[in-house]
Amino acid sequence: MKKLFMPALLFLLCLNMQAQKTAQYLYLNLGGGSHNLTYDISDGTRKGALGYTVNAGYSHFFSPHWGWQTGLGLQSVSAKSVLNYMSGTPSVDTDGDSYVFRTYYTNWTEKQQLLLLDIPIGLQFKHALGRKMNVLATAGGKINIPVCSDYKVKSGQIETKGYYSQWNAEVSNNARHGFTTFTDRVSGDLLLKTTYSVYADLGGLYPVSDKLNLYMGGYINYGLTHLSNGGSKMVYQQDGVYNGLFASNLIDHVKAVSFGVKVGLYFCLGHKKSTESNVSQVLDITLPVPEKEPVEAVDTPVVVEPLVVVPVKDSTINDSIVLKEDPYIRAKAIVATLRIRFKLNSVKPFGFDYDRIKELSEILKVNPDMNLLITGHTCNLGSRKVNLRFGMKRAIAVKRIFLRKGASSSQLLIESKAYDEPLVPNINAANKAKNRRVQLILE
């Protein structure tokens, strides 16, 4: 186990170092469905039952798609057994006569229920299905610790009789020899072991705000080891002691199996952004890009061309507005309407409103606590590795415009999403052109 642990840890660390962006979440969810205790039972039948699960924990994504999860959870599991059979035990009565002590179970119903403390560790995969939904899949293992477990008799009766073969007679209702009818609704504790299980979740994340996501999905948990292997006693002893089904020789291989649906919340704790020093290493590559290359990105790096910005005058913009309005509200309004596009295989922005960038730069300059996240996007032509470079170069190009207008470098955060979060589906040339863009987010 130790030989596997260290390579796995090093692999996760390498992924974390190479990631353009990592995300961290706290999650809380609850669900319900079929939560059964499964076991082999002789001379009876078993029925499943409904149950619930409540979970809280932490998720860390070391790349845009991959992450890991851990936490704590509670899940209830239960089962109901019905006995309809007769057992016999050779005995000798007080007069020295041999007989068979018979126990008749008639609709004897016992319910077992327990609460498990779950400690999960799993691998997660996240993939965007547009701007408003992410598919989230999780798979891994759990430690299941029984924290509360008991059984209760719900209905039925147990009747004991004595069969004397020498006279071919069956004697009942004789308390002196222990022949009676037992109908007590007894209850007691179950002796169970800590077990291990595997689990899988599949659902969707729906953003409610920048920091909050709604989760809806399905889950399954399957026990790998046994909570109990039964016992060697009788369910009901000749001396009138009731031991319960789990202490008897009627059952074996008790496991917990559950599946159902759950809903919950994912709270975003923030992101780690790429640094300027990381980007500068990419810019050291100066091989030219073919002018007529028919794809979005090729494995030959590009030179970041000097920007020639043509101002676009907008008579509706007044510099005095910054002083009259709340600067954050004004900056949000500018960000919401500013469109910055790029041509195929180009890191030179076009079609944007120069005056709006100037106004936003002035707001940032006089509000040092305000930050701007600049995210570069591409269409889906070419490999993801090279598209990550293109997205980053586009973000850098826009950052330089803001720097020229007086914004501080510490306020301008940059990242690349490549083609992971398209504005529209990449199904035609017009849509691909819309996805070659830089998006601004005020933080």
BELJO-V43462 format. One line per field, one symbol per residue. ss: DSSP state (h for helix, s for strand, l for the rest). psi: psi as a letter, one per 30 degrees, with the letter a starting at -180 (. if undefined). burial: + if it has 24 or more other ideal C-beta (glycine too) atoms within 12 Angstrom, else -. Layout:
ss=???
psi=???
burial=???
This chain:
ss=lhhhhhhhhhhhhhhhhhlllssssssssssssssssssssllssssllssssssssssssllllssssssssssssssssssssssssssslllllssssssssssssssssssssssssssssssslllllsssssssssssssssssssssssssssssssllllsssllshhhlslssllllssslllllsssssssssssssllllssssssssssssllllsllllsllslllllsllhhhsllsssssssssssssssssssssslslhhhhhhhhlllllllllllllllllllllllllllllllllllllhhhhllhhhhhhhhhhhllsssllllllsslllhhhhhhhhhhhhhlllllssssssllllllhhhhhhhhhhhhhhhhhhhhhllllhhhsssssssllllllllllhhhhhhhlssssssl
psi=eeefeeeeeeeeeeeeefkeklkkkklkllllbjjkjklkkkhllkkallalkkkkakkkjflffkalklaklkkkkllkkkkilklkkklklfggkklkjkjkkjhjkkkkklkkjkjlklkkkkkkhafgkkkkkkkalkkjjkfkkllkkelalkkklkkjffghkkklhjfeggjakkgkillllkjllklklllkkkakkjkeaffkkkkkallkkkkelkelgaaglleklfggkjflefglgflliklkkllalllakjjkfllklkleeeefeeffkgklkkfhkgleklfjllkjkkkjkjkjkjffkkffeefelkeeeeeeeeeffkkjlklkgkgjllgljeeeeeeeeeeeefiffklkkjkkllagklleeeeeeeeeeeeeeeeeeeefgfkkeffjkllkfbgeikelkifleeeeeffjlkkkkk.
burial=------------------+++++++++++++-+++++++-+-++++-++-+++++++++++++++++++++++++++++++++-+-+---+-------+++++++--+++++++++++++++++++-+-----+-+++++++++++--+-++++-+-+++++++------+-----++++-+---+---+-+--++++++++++++------+++++++++++--+++-+---+++-+---+++++++-++--+++++++++++++++--+-++---++--+------+------+++--++-++-+-+-------+----+----+--++--++--+++++++++++++-++++++++++++++-+--+++++++++++++-+-++++++++++++++++++-+-+-+-+++++++++++++--+-----++++++++++++
